[in-house]
Amino acid sequence: MSGFEVRRHDNGDVSILHLKGFLDAHTAPQFEHALQELVSENRVKIVVSMSDLDYISSAGLGVFMGFIEEIREKDGDIKLSSMSEKVFKVFDLLGFPSLYEIFDDESVALARFNETN
């Protein structure tokens, strides 16, 4: 069983989710729960930091797709940061860069939210 972890910290009105390990069909519900919690608290400015994410499957990508519409309807967004080349390739393959803003650095993603406030 590969480990997976979601850690959250809030920075003003932006919430940052740090993903670690393997995000696949088995661990996707954990990530889904973390996003659901943010939405239910009406925290819809979200940065997902993937510096410690080793792997993502289509099930993991599905979680993003499952939430993005609702979050954007509430004037929020999900910005992605700090992904390894391997993880980026999966996102790129599925056309994510045209749907989501992807940043090399978490602080740049944060700053981007603050520009649009």
Backbone as a chain_set.jsonl record, in Angstrom:
{"seq": "MSGFEVRRHDNGDVSILHLKGFLDAHTAPQFEHALQELVSENRVKIVVSMSDLDYISSAGLGVFMGFIEEIREKDGDIKLSSMSEKVFKVFDLLGFPSLYEIFDDESVALARFNETN", "coords": {"N": [[0.849, -1.199, 0.0], [0.722, 2.064, -1.017], [1.705, 5.079, 0.493], [-0.308, 7.96, 1.127], [-0.91, 11.383, 1.551], [-2.666, 14.247, 2.654], [-2.128, 17.502, 3.422], [-3.258, 20.466, 4.968], [-3.025, 23.974, 4.85], [-3.996, 27.262, 5.751], [-3.819, 30.422, 4.209], [-4.476, 33.475, 4.713], [-7.254, 34.19, 2.755], [-6.816, 32.101, 1.121], [-6.507, 28.626, 0.646], [-4.155, 26.054, 1.084], [-3.402, 22.964, -0.206], [-1.329, 20.34, 0.439], [-0.052, 17.735, -1.334], [1.06, 14.411, -0.949], [2.951, 11.586, -1.879], [1.26, 8.861, -3.409], [-1.332, 9.459, -5.594], [-4.091, 7.889, -6.393], [-6.669, 5.575, -7.514], [-7.256, 4.397, -5.066], [-6.554, 6.279, -3.155], [-7.727, 8.614, -3.915], [-10.324, 9.276, -2.78], [-9.607, 10.396, -0.31], [-8.385, 12.81, -1.003], [-10.517, 13.965, -2.28], [-12.248, 14.304, -0.138], [-10.861, 16.25, 1.322], [-11.015, 18.441, -0.433], [-13.786, 18.728, -0.562], [-14.356, 19.489, 2.018], [-13.178, 22.036, 2.098], [-14.782, 23.38, 0.215], [-17.253, 23.204, 1.493], [-16.775, 24.848, 3.611], [-16.773, 27.134, 2.318], [-14.368, 27.954, 1.257], [-12.855, 28.737, -1.424], [-10.67, 29.459, -2.858], [-8.012, 27.909, -3.878], [-4.885, 26.378, -3.622], [-3.106, 23.753, -4.928], [-0.47, 22.021, -3.914], [2.176, 20.18, -5.17], [4.699, 19.251, -4.597], [5.625, 17.032, -3.205], [4.344, 14.962, -4.38], [4.356, 11.841, -5.799], [3.129, 10.384, -7.755], [0.334, 10.406, -9.96], [-2.859, 9.251, -10.865], [-5.423, 8.681, -13.382], [-7.726, 8.649, -11.901], [-7.085, 10.299, -9.801], [-6.816, 12.708, -11.165], [-9.404, 12.995, -11.944], [-10.666, 13.848, -9.649], [-10.0, 16.571, -9.469], [-11.411, 17.487, -11.692], [-13.946, 16.951, -10.879], [-14.53, 18.916, -9.037], [-13.923, 21.466, -10.009], [-15.789, 22.993, -11.489], [-17.88, 23.687, -9.718], [-16.402, 25.148, -7.866], [-15.447, 27.281, -9.418], [-17.861, 28.445, -10.082], [-18.464, 29.594, -7.722], [-16.836, 31.745, -7.724], [-14.217, 31.016, -7.197], [-11.066, 29.267, -7.529], [-8.889, 26.605, -8.591], [-5.538, 26.387, -8.282], [-2.505, 25.042, -9.475], [0.589, 23.804, -8.228], [4.167, 23.348, -8.179], [4.757, 20.791, -9.361], [6.333, 17.655, -10.158], [8.252, 16.731, -13.072], [7.354, 14.322, -14.061], [4.767, 14.066, -12.99], [3.655, 16.37, -14.09], [3.64, 15.677, -16.794], [1.528, 13.856, -16.983], [-0.665, 15.503, -16.411], [-0.395, 17.253, -18.546], [-0.762, 15.635, -20.751], [-3.472, 15.143, -20.616], [-4.529, 17.559, -21.194], [-4.703, 19.454, -19.178], [-3.191, 21.881, -18.692], [-4.51, 23.843, -20.175], [-6.798, 24.236, -18.801], [-6.273, 24.745, -16.152], [-4.328, 26.938, -14.104], [-0.909, 26.537, -13.856], [1.806, 26.521, -11.733], [5.322, 26.909, -11.063], [6.036, 27.338, -8.545], [4.798, 27.468, -5.252], [4.46, 29.905, -3.876], [4.2, 31.729, -5.924], [1.804, 30.969, -7.074], [0.103, 31.564, -4.957], [0.457, 34.345, -4.836], [-0.731, 35.05, -7.198], [-3.45, 34.665, -6.709], [-3.786, 36.722, -4.89], [-3.409, 38.931, -6.475], [-5.735, 38.996, -7.907], [-7.695, 39.647, -6.145]], "CA": [[0.0, 0.0, 0.0], [1.526, 3.281, -1.078], [1.173, 6.104, 1.375], [-0.771, 9.22, 0.554], [-1.185, 12.324, 2.619], [-3.087, 15.603, 2.285], [-2.017, 18.457, 4.528], [-3.863, 21.74, 4.601], [-2.853, 25.173, 5.67], [-4.68, 28.421, 5.205], [-3.011, 31.627, 4.132], [-5.513, 34.459, 4.424], [-8.454, 33.516, 2.226], [-6.391, 31.018, 0.227], [-6.139, 27.382, 1.321], [-3.153, 25.287, 0.35], [-3.391, 21.534, 0.063], [-0.065, 19.7, 0.065], [-0.251, 16.316, -1.613], [2.293, 13.658, -0.795], [2.851, 10.157, -2.141], [0.592, 8.356, -4.609], [-2.751, 9.783, -5.706], [-4.675, 6.959, -7.356], [-8.06, 5.218, -7.218], [-7.401, 4.064, -3.644], [-6.347, 7.433, -2.28], [-8.507, 9.757, -4.417], [-11.368, 9.715, -1.848], [-8.992, 11.24, 0.724], [-8.196, 14.125, -1.609], [-11.878, 14.436, -2.522], [-12.757, 14.735, 1.163], [-10.185, 17.513, 1.663], [-11.598, 19.498, -1.269], [-15.183, 18.87, -0.163], [-14.32, 20.241, 3.27], [-12.919, 23.435, 1.756], [-15.972, 23.925, -0.452], [-18.331, 23.356, 2.475], [-16.423, 26.022, 4.434], [-16.759, 28.229, 1.349], [-12.99, 28.364, 0.955], [-12.795, 28.284, -2.819], [-9.39, 29.826, -3.474], [-7.253, 26.736, -3.469], [-3.635, 26.03, -4.294], [-2.717, 22.371, -4.655], [0.985, 21.944, -4.039], [2.489, 18.778, -5.451], [6.149, 19.026, -4.545], [5.905, 15.696, -2.664], [3.489, 13.968, -5.033], [5.184, 10.98, -6.642], [2.378, 9.744, -8.833], [-1.101, 10.69, -10.02], [-3.541, 8.449, -11.888], [-6.588, 9.381, -13.929], [-8.695, 8.801, -10.805], [-6.67, 11.504, -9.086], [-7.157, 13.848, -12.022], [-10.863, 13.088, -11.926], [-11.078, 14.619, -8.467], [-9.936, 17.981, -9.854], [-12.502, 17.771, -12.624], [-15.197, 16.861, -10.139], [-14.761, 20.087, -8.188], [-13.551, 22.767, -10.567], [-16.94, 23.766, -11.943], [-18.545, 24.239, -8.537], [-15.511, 26.142, -7.272], [-15.433, 28.488, -10.27], [-19.182, 29.081, -9.97], [-18.439, 30.379, -6.482], [-15.767, 32.738, -7.899], [-12.931, 30.531, -6.715], [-10.278, 28.562, -8.531], [-7.85, 25.706, -8.096], [-4.274, 26.592, -8.988], [-1.624, 23.91, -9.202], [1.98, 24.245, -8.159], [5.299, 22.531, -7.736], [4.702, 19.373, -9.733], [7.507, 17.08, -10.804], [8.072, 16.589, -14.511], [6.581, 13.103, -14.286], [3.373, 14.391, -12.689], [3.216, 17.35, -15.084], [3.375, 14.995, -18.07], [0.184, 13.284, -16.921], [-1.586, 16.632, -16.535], [-0.237, 17.8, -19.883], [-1.344, 14.65, -21.653], [-4.926, 15.246, -20.559], [-4.947, 18.926, -21.531], [-4.94, 20.279, -17.992], [-2.645, 23.236, -18.706], [-5.435, 24.83, -20.736], [-7.919, 24.379, -17.871], [-5.795, 25.177, -14.842], [-3.042, 27.63, -14.083], [0.09, 25.692, -13.216], [2.96, 27.337, -11.345], [6.471, 26.153, -10.565], [6.261, 27.658, -7.153], [3.588, 27.706, -4.464], [4.316, 31.32, -3.522], [3.745, 32.435, -7.129], [0.38, 30.643, -7.178], [-0.541, 32.369, -3.907], [0.506, 35.742, -5.254], [-1.677, 35.168, -8.305], [-4.766, 34.868, -6.091], [-3.821, 38.022, -4.255], [-3.535, 39.931, -7.544], [-7.1, 39.064, -8.453], [-8.649, 39.994, -5.082]], "C": [[0.885, 1.25, 0.0], [0.879, 4.345, -0.204], [0.706, 7.316, 0.596], [-1.174, 10.117, 1.706], [-1.661, 13.641, 2.031], [-2.924, 16.462, 3.526], [-2.58, 19.786, 4.062], [-3.299, 22.851, 5.463], [-3.456, 26.37, 4.956], [-3.764, 29.621, 5.272], [-3.977, 32.74, 3.737], [-6.733, 33.734, 3.891], [-8.107, 32.418, 1.225], [-6.041, 29.793, 1.07], [-5.166, 26.617, 0.449], [-3.253, 23.83, 0.773], [-2.071, 20.968, -0.445], [-0.331, 18.217, -0.141], [1.08, 15.598, -1.529], [2.042, 12.192, -1.124], [2.161, 9.841, -3.45], [-0.885, 8.702, -4.581], [-3.332, 8.905, -6.807], [-6.091, 6.603, -6.92], [-8.275, 4.939, -5.727], [-7.355, 5.294, -2.756], [-7.146, 8.658, -2.717], [-9.602, 10.21, -3.439], [-10.846, 10.619, -0.724], [-8.848, 12.678, 0.233], [-9.563, 14.778, -1.835], [-12.461, 15.012, -1.233], [-12.159, 16.088, 1.55], [-10.772, 18.676, 0.859], [-13.038, 19.781, -0.852], [-15.285, 19.724, 1.109], [-14.117, 21.724, 2.997], [-14.161, 24.078, 1.144], [-17.08, 24.152, 0.567], [-18.042, 24.502, 3.45], [-16.405, 27.285, 3.58], [-15.361, 28.81, 1.149], [-12.686, 27.851, -0.453], [-11.573, 28.811, -3.568], [-8.386, 28.798, -2.987], [-5.989, 26.587, -4.306], [-3.34, 24.584, -3.921], [-1.228, 22.242, -4.962], [1.41, 20.481, -4.142], [3.976, 18.468, -5.375], [6.497, 17.632, -4.029], [5.035, 14.604, -3.289], [4.337, 13.157, -6.007], [4.453, 10.469, -7.868], [0.934, 10.219, -8.793], [-1.703, 9.845, -11.137], [-4.739, 9.244, -12.41], [-7.666, 9.557, -12.866], [-8.38, 10.059, -9.996], [-7.03, 12.752, -9.862], [-8.661, 14.079, -12.024], [-11.376, 13.909, -10.759], [-11.056, 16.114, -8.784], [-11.136, 18.353, -10.719], [-13.848, 17.78, -11.912], [-15.532, 18.126, -9.358], [-14.648, 21.429, -8.897], [-14.753, 23.624, -10.953], [-17.617, 24.469, -10.771], [-17.707, 25.36, -7.917], [-15.482, 27.422, -8.102], [-16.778, 29.192, -10.253], [-19.244, 29.956, -8.728], [-17.321, 31.419, -6.516], [-14.436, 32.308, -7.304], [-12.156, 29.914, -7.862], [-9.356, 27.573, -7.822], [-6.613, 26.001, -8.933], [-3.323, 25.487, -8.551], [-0.188, 24.4, -9.14], [2.924, 23.1, -7.846], [5.227, 21.066, -8.14], [5.991, 18.915, -10.396], [7.212, 16.935, -12.292], [7.169, 15.396, -14.825], [5.082, 13.364, -14.076], [2.833, 15.38, -13.727], [2.855, 16.682, -16.408], [1.976, 14.405, -18.11], [-0.86, 14.388, -17.098], [-1.596, 17.153, -17.971], [-0.934, 16.919, -20.915], [-2.861, 14.805, -21.748], [-5.42, 16.676, -20.747], [-5.192, 19.841, -20.343], [-4.365, 21.689, -18.064], [-3.579, 24.27, -19.343], [-6.62, 25.082, -19.787], [-7.516, 24.993, -16.538], [-4.511, 25.968, -14.997], [-2.069, 26.77, -13.287], [1.341, 26.528, -12.967], [4.085, 26.445, -10.848], [6.544, 26.246, -9.054], [4.96, 28.005, -6.442], [3.369, 29.195, -4.187], [3.825, 32.141, -4.717], [2.248, 32.194, -7.323], [-0.418, 31.459, -6.161], [-0.652, 33.823, -4.329], [-0.537, 36.023, -6.338], [-3.093, 35.373, -7.775], [-4.856, 36.273, -5.514], [-3.923, 39.153, -5.267], [-4.982, 40.111, -7.958], [-8.13, 39.408, -7.385], [-9.233, 41.371, -5.298]], "O": [[1.69, 1.456, 0.908], [-0.343, 4.485, -0.172], [1.254, 7.652, -0.454], [-1.713, 9.656, 2.712], [-1.124, 14.103, 1.024], [-3.519, 16.177, 4.565], [-2.403, 20.183, 2.91], [-3.119, 22.683, 6.669], [-3.427, 26.472, 3.73], [-3.036, 29.822, 6.244], [-4.262, 32.925, 2.553], [-7.201, 32.772, 4.499], [-8.988, 31.87, 0.562], [-5.359, 29.91, 2.088], [-5.329, 26.541, -0.769], [-3.195, 23.507, 1.96], [-1.741, 21.104, -1.623], [-0.783, 17.527, 0.773], [2.104, 16.111, -1.981], [1.038, 11.619, -0.698], [2.433, 10.465, -4.476], [-1.61, 8.3, -3.671], [-3.103, 9.139, -7.993], [-6.653, 7.264, -6.046], [-9.348, 5.213, -5.189], [-8.032, 5.354, -1.729], [-7.235, 9.635, -1.973], [-9.799, 11.414, -3.275], [-11.561, 11.501, -0.248], [-9.148, 13.632, 0.951], [-9.741, 15.975, -1.612], [-13.086, 16.072, -1.24], [-12.865, 16.965, 2.046], [-10.998, 19.76, 1.397], [-13.458, 20.936, -0.796], [-16.178, 20.56, 1.248], [-14.791, 22.57, 3.584], [-14.541, 25.189, 1.514], [-17.77, 25.171, 0.52], [-18.964, 25.058, 4.045], [-16.066, 28.367, 4.058], [-15.2, 30.006, 0.903], [-12.312, 26.694, -0.645], [-11.459, 28.625, -4.779], [-7.966, 28.818, -1.83], [-6.024, 26.66, -5.534], [-3.326, 24.23, -2.742], [-0.796, 22.343, -6.111], [1.046, 19.655, -3.305], [4.455, 17.531, -6.013], [7.551, 17.097, -4.372], [4.989, 13.474, -2.801], [4.955, 13.706, -6.919], [5.065, 10.159, -8.89], [0.372, 10.414, -7.715], [-1.13, 9.735, -12.221], [-5.026, 10.342, -11.932], [-8.438, 10.514, -12.922], [-9.278, 10.782, -9.565], [-7.494, 13.738, -9.29], [-9.129, 15.216, -12.095], [-12.398, 14.586, -10.867], [-11.978, 16.843, -8.417], [-11.783, 19.38, -10.513], [-14.764, 18.512, -12.286], [-16.698, 18.376, -9.053], [-15.214, 22.423, -8.439], [-14.738, 24.84, -10.765], [-17.89, 25.668, -10.815], [-18.239, 26.388, -7.498], [-15.492, 28.522, -7.55], [-16.835, 30.414, -10.395], [-19.985, 30.938, -8.685], [-16.903, 31.92, -5.472], [-13.615, 33.153, -6.945], [-12.546, 30.028, -9.024], [-9.085, 27.689, -6.626], [-6.643, 25.876, -10.158], [-3.34, 25.056, -7.398], [0.212, 25.289, -9.892], [2.537, 22.052, -7.33], [5.593, 20.189, -7.358], [6.654, 19.678, -11.099], [6.058, 17.007, -12.715], [6.336, 15.45, -15.73], [4.246, 12.942, -14.875], [1.699, 15.248, -14.187], [1.887, 17.067, -17.063], [1.31, 14.446, -19.145], [-1.823, 14.224, -17.847], [-2.648, 17.453, -18.536], [-1.602, 17.407, -21.827], [-3.454, 14.625, -22.812], [-6.587, 16.973, -20.492], [-5.821, 20.89, -20.484], [-4.984, 22.62, -17.549], [-3.445, 25.463, -19.068], [-7.358, 26.05, -19.968], [-8.309, 25.67, -15.882], [-3.709, 25.712, -15.894], [-2.376, 26.331, -12.178], [1.867, 27.164, -13.881], [3.85, 25.373, -10.289], [7.049, 25.348, -8.379], [4.128, 28.744, -6.969], [2.243, 29.688, -4.254], [3.117, 33.133, -4.542], [1.512, 33.109, -7.692], [-1.487, 31.981, -6.476], [-1.704, 34.45, -4.201], [-1.141, 37.095, -6.379], [-3.852, 36.168, -8.329], [-5.885, 36.936, -5.639], [-4.462, 40.216, -4.958], [-5.414, 41.208, -8.311], [-9.323, 39.459, -7.682], [-10.054, 41.825, -4.5]]}, "num_chains": 1, "name": "protein.A"}
